[in-house]
Amino acid sequence: MKAKVHITLKPGVLDPQGRAIAHALSQLGFEGVGDVRQGKYIELDIAETDKARARAQVEAMCTKLLANTVIENYAIDLAD
């Protein structure tokens, strides 16, 4: 099973990389871009066929290692 994890900063958490991206886009002539928030994307191949167990495994991975749950949110997509 393939798990796709999207990790983003929580609202209100400063995002200096997002600000740098927004500034660079403006300098390159891309007008009309508002707030930019950057994040992480992680793809995992898991040797689990049960969707509920796979989700539980990925949840544990996120809370223990992949995401800093104090300042980051995460979303999990599972596909066979």
Secondary structure, DSSP 4 states (H G I P E B T S, - for coil): -EEEEEEEEPTTS--HHHHHHHHHHHHTT-TT------EEEEEEE-S---HHHHHHHHHHHIIIII--TTTEEEEEEEE-
